[in-house]
Amino acid sequence: MADRSKPLKVMILGASGVFGSRLVKLAAREEGLRLVLAARNLRKLSAVAEGLDLPAECRVIDRDAITALDLDGIDVVIDAAGPFQSSHMRVVESCIAARVTYVDLADGRDFISEFPRFDEVAKGAQVALITGASSIPALSHAVIEELTQDWQAIDSLRIGIYPGNRAPRGLSVVEAILSYVGKPVRVFRDGKWHEVSGWGMTHREAIPGIGKRWASVCDTPEQDLLVERFNPRQSAEFFAGLELSMLHLGLSAMAMPVRLGWIKSLRPFAKPLLAMAKWFVPFGSDEGAMTVRASGIGSAGAAVSRSWVLGADANRGPNVPVLAALALIRRLRDGWQAPHGAYPCAGILDLAEFAGDFERLGMRCSIDANAQSSESFDSGAQEGQSFAA
């Protein structure tokens, strides 16, 4: 058990970034914590620290050069820097050497699939390494467990994230998306694995409370983890969408040179594309949403479907990816001993652990249940298939 007589010392890497800075602000409201803000730019770190209600230590640390010595005296490291696509494991290795609990917001498919290779050494060092403490898989799996409790079988799972156009966007997020656009992505449909083009399968998705948004398939660890944990019989899919048609469909068109092999990746174009996207910030809205839909066989043996929708306006949406890490910080502060080993943050947190933050942040959360055909969620995916991979 942790020593609750002294504050939990938490280092947040990437503390000046889009997600890291939000985690800092939310964690600063918690009692029993001592925050250490880390990034490469001291000026940006200081600007984040100045807006807090409590003192926070700032350290200039390059994630690409971090060592165990940088973690002396730290209890928990939260890696919110990214991007995690094609990322190294230097932070993980440093936490093992320093015997410091590690948590990240990773969404890189290869990064998370390779993460369990540290399990044996982490257990030997008696340290907990937790990856994917973010919207997926931490929150999404908590939602699915709530939606499908007592079900006899799950047929299909469908998750979507749709930020408003005015939501802040950082370079690491753009790099993460561009890393897979136009490249082969494995998806589970019709009871088996298929390869489609990243940012393909483009269609219009109806989102309660917001309306229709474009959606395209993303390469995330979620597809793999959904199949591993919930064993759906038909499909497990993850989509994301940009609010403005020009940006969303423009990115679909830009995938073509990658698909044809003319260029290896769009990732090198991240900076100019981010600059261009910022030209359109005044357009669109500040309303975003996350959806989780499940269909299968309920406890009574009948076909059933349930859906969960989280709506956020006033650019509150970018807070969602950090809420799982915040929940883990609270647990650790209150004496929870995370199991030793290296594993994804799937099945660890309950949906109830997010509810208070949703309310405090003014987000709308609802669950809708309908007894209906398990094929009902596939109908929307057929619209706009002219852009499919």
N, C-alpha and C positions, 0 to 999 in steps of 0.2 A: 504494500500500500504506500501511496505517496505521503510525504510528510506535509500535512495540511497546516503546520504551524508557520510555514514560510510560503511566500508567493511562488506560484509556478512560473518559471522563467521560460518564456516562449520566444523563439527567434522566427520571424517571418521573412523569408527570402522573397525578393521581388516586391517589397513593401510599398514601393512607389508606383507600381503598375496598376492597371485597371482593376484587377481582382485583389491583388495584395493590399492596396490602399483601402479598399472596402472592408476587408477582413480586419485590418488594423483599427478602423473606426468602430467596428462592432465589438471587437475584443476589448477595446479601451473602456467600454461601458461595464465590463465584467469585474467583479471583485476577485481578489486573490490571485491576480496575474501581474507579472512584470514583463513588459514587452521590449524586445530588441528588434529594431527595424533594420533590415539589411538589404542593400542593393549596391549598384556600382556608382551611382550618382548621389553625392552627399547633399547637394543643393535640393534635389527633388525629395530626398528623405526628410530633410529638415522642414520642408514645406508641409509634408504629411504630419510630422510630429507636432508642428505648431498648432494644428487644428484640434489636438486632443485635449481631453479634460484631465489627463494625468501625465506625468513625465514619462518619456520613453527614450531609451538609449538608441542612438543611431550608429551603425557600423558600415563602413564601405567594404563590401565583400563581393568578389566576382564569383558567381555561381560556377563558372567554368574552372576556377582555381581554388575552390574552397578546400580546407583540410580539417582534420580532427582538432587541430589547435584553435581554429576559429570557433569551435563549439564548446570550449572550456566553460563550465558553469551553466550551460544551457540544459534545460530539461526536455524541451520539445522543439523540433524544427518543423516548420510548415513551409514547404516549397510551393510558392504561388507564382514562380517566375515563368517557367516554360520558355518556348514551346517544348512539349515533350515528344513530339514526333522527331525521330532520329536523335533523341537526346542521349547524352552520356549518363552514367550512373555515379558520377563523382560525389554528389551530395549523399546518396545512399551509402556509399562506401565510407564516407567520412563519419556518418552517424553510427555505423557499425563500429568503427575504430574508437569513437568517443563514447560508445554505449549510450547514445541519445535517441529517444523516441523520434521516429520520422513519420511525417504525414505529408502527402502531396495532393495537388489538384489535377493530376495527370489525366489526359484524355487521349493519349497516343496509344494506338492499338498494339503496336509492337512493344512499346515500353511496358505496358501492363501485362502483356502475355509473357514477357521475359522476366517479370518481377519475381515470381516464385523461385527463381534460381538462387535467390539470397536466403531462402527459408532456412536451410540447414545451418548456415553460418550465423544467421540472426538468432536462432535458438541457442547456438553455442555461446554467443555473446550475451544472451539474455536481454535482447532488445526487440522492440516491436517496430516493424516497418509496414506502414499502411499506405497503399496507393489508391488513387481514384476517389478521394474524399471530396466529391463535388456533385454537380447535378446528376451525373452518371458516373458510376453505378450507385453511389450511396443513396441519393434521394429517390431515383427512379425505382430501385429495388425495394425500398421501404414502401413506396406507393403500391407497387405490384403485390407485395405481400398483404397489404391492406385490402386491395381490390379482390384478390383471389383466395382469401382465407376460406377454408372448408370446401373449396372446389374439388371435384373429382379429377378434372383434367383441364389443362390449358391448351387451347388451339392456336391462338395468335396473340402476339404482343406488338404494340406499335407505339413508339415514343417520338415526340417531336419538340423541337425548341425553335421559337420564332421571335427573335428580338425586334424591337422597334427600330426604325431607321435612325432615330436620334440618339440611340444608346451609344455610350462611349465605346470605342474600339481601339485596341492596342495592336502593336506590330506582331506580338507573339500569337494572338488570335488569328490574324490574317495569314501568318506563316503556317499555322496549323491547318487551316482550311486549304490553302493552296498546295500543301504537301501531297494531297491525295486527289485533287481535281483532275479528272481525265485518266487517272490510273485505275487498274483493276481493283475492285473492292468485293470481298466475299460477303454475300448476304444469304440468309436462310429464308427461303420461300418455297411453298408447295412441298414442305416436308424434306427438303434437301438443300444443299449449298449450291449457290450459283455465283458466277463472277459477272459484275456489271461495272459500268464506268463511274468513277467517283464524281459526284454532283450530277449523276444521271437519274433515271426514274423520276424525272421532273413532272410534277402535277400540282393541282390546286387542292389545298386542304382547308376544310371548313373548321374554324375554331370558335367555339361558343364565346360570345361576348366581344369578339374582335372582328369576325368575318372571315373571308377567304384570304389565304396567304399561299404564295408559291412554296413548294417543298421539294428538296432533292436529297438523295441518299448520301450519307456521310460515312467515312471510314473511322469507326470508333471501336473501342474494346467492348462496347455495350452489346453488339451483335453476338460475340462469342460468349460473354458472361450470361446473357439471357438464356441462351441455349443450354449452357452448362448447369445453371441453377434451377431453371423452371421447366426445362424439357418440353417446350411447346411442340405440338404435333404438326402445325402447319407453317408458321412464320414467326420471325423475330426481327423487327425492322426499326431503324432509327433514321429520322429525317430532320433536316433543318431548313430554314428559309429566310431569305432577305425580304424585307417588306416591299421595297420598290421593284417593280417588274424589270425596269431597265438594268438594275444591278444584278438581280437574280438570273435573269435570262442571258444577260451579257456574260456572266461567269460561265453559264452553260455553253455558250458559244466559244469562249476562250479555252474550254476543255478540249476542243477538237484537235489542235496541234499536238497535244500530249497524247491523245488517243491514237493519232496517226503515227506517232513516233518521231515527229519533226523536232520536238524539244523534249527534254527529259522531265521537266517539272516547271510549274508556274511559280514555285516558291521564290526563286531569285528576283521575281518582279513584285515582291510583297510591298516594298516601300513606295514605289510609284503608284501601285494600285490602291494602297491605303490613302495616299494623298488625293487621288482622284475621287475615292469614295467620300472623302471629307467635303468635297464640293457639294455633295447632295444632302449633307446633314440637315439643312433647313427644311427639306421636304420630308414627307412621311410623318410618322408620329413617334411618341415616346412610349407606346404601348407594346408590351411583349407578352409572350405566353409560353408555357410548357404544358404539353399534353401527354398523358399516358392512357392507353386504351388496351383492354384485355378482353378476349372472348374465349369461351370454353364450355365445359359442362359443370353446372353448379352442384350444390350439395344434394338437391332433389333429383338430379339426373336429367334436368332439362338444359337446353342450350341457353346460355346467358352471356351478356356483355356488360362491362362496366367501364366508365371513363372518369378520369380525374383531370381537372384543368386548373392551372395556376395562372392567374392574370396579374400583371404588374404594369402600372402606368408611372408617369413622372420619372422615368428612367430608374425605377427601383429594380428592374430585372437583373442587372449585373451583380446584385447582391446574392442572388440564388446560388451561383456556383461556389460560394464560400461558406454557406450555412452548415454544410456537413463538417467541415474543418472546425468551425466554431463550436458545434455540438461535441466534437471529440475533445476540444480544449476544455470545455466545461466538465466533461466526464473525468479527464485526467486531473484537473484541479480538485475535483471532489473525491479523489482517491481511487478511481477505477484503474485497475491494472490491466492494460492491454495485453492480450496473449502474445507471447514471444513468437517471432517468426516473421515471414514476409508474405503479405496477402492483400487482395483488393478489399476496399471498403464496401463490401456487398453483404447484406444481411446483418450488419453490425448495429445500425441505427434504426429506430422505429420512427414512423411518420409523426408520432406525437412529439418527438424531440425537435421537429421543425415548426410545429404549429405556433408556438409562442413568437418565433421570429417572423413568421408570415404576418401575424396580427400586428406586431410592433412596427413592421415596415409598411403596413397598409396594403398588403397583397390580398387578392381575392382567390379563394380556394374552394373548389366544389367537387363533389362526386355524384355522378349520375349512373343509375342502374336501370337496365332495360332487359327484359327477357326477349331475346331475339336471335335470329340466325347468327351463327359464328362467322358467317361470310360477310356480315354487314360492313366491317371495317375495310374490306378490300375494294368496295365500290368506289370510294373517293380516290383511290390510287389509280383508277383507270382514266380519270379526267386529265387531259393535257398530255397524253402519252406520246404526242408527236415529238416531245423533247426527251423521251426515255432513252436510256443507254442501249 
